[in-house]
Amino acid sequence: MTFNAERVLRWLIDQPGQRASTLPDEVVPPPFAETVYGELQLADLVHDTLTTLDGQFDFILTTRGHVEANRMRKSYRSSLAQRRVLEWLADHPETSPEALVKSESAADFTGPLSDREVSLAVEELESGGYLEGTKAWGGSMIRARLTAAGQRLLRNQMSIDQVQLSGGMTTMNISADNYGTQQIGNQAIGGQGHSMTAHIGSEVSVEDILAALRQFRNYVEDADLPAEEKQDLLEEIGAIESRGPRRGLDWVRAQLNALSTAVASTLGAESAELLVRMISES
């Protein structure tokens, strides 16, 4: 789910009847409304109200949409803080992300972001490998910048919760378009647009994963990709290789999830399958 879709759900749950014919510009700008409607409708979170004659549509939460929107009432604020930090550092590299609090970007229809919310977002993004910088006295960060993974997270219009592990640490969720039936890890998945899930057992160590990544690095280096996309992938692999031994297995698993999504979106689902297979068989 994109941040714009998450944002609409958060706004709709507060409306009488959880429905609206149009959205305020501060929720989603008009040019993006139809895209967001399509995303939510395909996920069965809003009713199919699109009319073929005039192309008009309303946002009306389904029962599933109501449950999902209510579930993310509080988590939306975390997503908002993460997105604002990502956007701030994209526009103000090598600065303090905490400076965001004093800007106009630190508020939306749910209210202004607090120092605590921004600080937590910075901690989560740093822990996930999406930004890096120098810690100042008192724990704040200065000279922060987005990593390659952070740049990709920003471009993909998602928050950490949408790309990292959502449950047990033995599961890696890879979202990519499938074409036909494919075998990902120990899961056979088919159908375009479906989510691929592979299970990587707890017996796999950090050392095993890093050894597999070194092999996968060679695969990426030989891949036919635009130079910028290839460099992004190699930087993400390099970050896992350099920080993995210090950060530990939980951190590495989370990074692999983000890396697998990036591989699927640039090299394709078969390459993501290869990455998971190399790790699971290491």
DAQUI-V571649 format. One record per residue. RES is the residue in one small letter. NEAR is the number of other C-alpha atoms within 12 Angstrom. Layout:
RES/NEAR
RES/NEAR
This chain:
m/30
t/32
f/37
n/34
a/39
e/40
r/42
v/48
l/44
r/36
w/36
l/38
i/33
d/20
q/21
p/11
g/16
q/27
r/27
a/25
s/20
t/25
l/29
p/19
d/17
e/19
v/27
v/28
p/17
p/16
p/14
f/22
a/29
e/26
t/20
v/32
y/40
g/25
e/26
l/36
q/28
l/20
a/24
d/22
l/34
v/35
h/27
d/23
t/26
l/19
t/11
t/9
l/8
d/8
g/12
q/16
f/26
d/27
f/37
i/34
l/36
t/28
t/18
r/20
g/30
h/30
v/20
e/29
a/31
n/26
r/16
m/27
r/24
k/20
s/25
y/38
r/33
s/34
s/39
l/42
a/42
q/43
r/44
r/39
v/47
l/45
e/29
w/34
l/34
a/28
d/20
h/22
p/23
e/21
t/26
s/33
p/46
e/36
a/29
l/34
v/25
k/17
s/19
e/14
s/26
a/29
a/24
d/23
f/22
t/22
g/16
p/22
l/33
s/24
d/22
r/18
e/31
v/36
s/28
l/26
a/38
v/44
e/29
e/29
l/42
e/34
s/30
g/41
g/42
y/42
l/41
e/34
g/27
t/19
k/19
a/14
w/8
g/9
g/15
s/26
m/29
i/24
r/21
a/33
r/32
l/38
t/34
a/34
a/46
g/44
q/36
r/35
l/40
l/31
r/20
n/25
q/28
m/34
s/41
i/41
d/32
q/31
v/38
q/37
l/30
s/18
g/16
g/16
m/25
t/25
t/27
m/42
n/38
i/43
s/34
a/34
d/28
n/28
y/18
g/15
t/19
q/28
q/24
i/35
g/28
n/20
q/22
a/19
i/27
g/20
g/16
q/16
g/21
h/22
s/27
m/36
t/33
a/34
h/31
i/32
g/23
s/19
e/17
v/25
s/24
v/30
e/23
d/25
i/37
l/33
a/25
a/28
l/38
r/24
q/22
f/33
r/31
n/17
y/24
v/33
e/22
d/16
a/21
d/14
l/20
p/15
a/15
e/15
e/24
k/26
q/23
d/29
l/41
l/31
e/29
e/41
i/41
g/27
a/34
i/42
e/32
s/20
r/25
g/31
p/20
r/16
r/21
g/22
l/28
d/29
w/30
v/41
r/40
a/38
q/46
l/47
n/44
a/42
l/46
s/45
t/41
a/39
v/39
a/31
s/28
t/29
l/29
g/26
a/36
e/29
s/31
a/41
e/40
l/30
l/42
v/41
r/28
m/28
i/37
s/32
e/22
s/24
